[in-house]
Amino acid sequence: MDLETDSKTDFGSIAVAICVAAYTAIMLAYLAQYDLGLTATETRHLSMAAALFLALPIALDLLRTGQGNAR
């Protein structure tokens, strides 16, 4: 196998990752609403806060290293 082909991400892998993420989001929303008793608004606010908390280190790393030097 060629090293160049090993590093490429194919369309199938991206589609599977998106489907798994969507399924996980649906299951977490169900859990929050029916098992934990949260309203849709509370779930939305908590998910936006969690997304910000998870994306902030990635954004800070990209800003620190610059666009061309990302790891």
Secondary structure, DSSP 4 states (H G I P E B T S, - for coil): --HHHHSPPPHHHHHHHHHHHHHHHHHHHHIIIIIS---HHHHHHHHHHHHHHHHHHHHHHHHHH-STT--
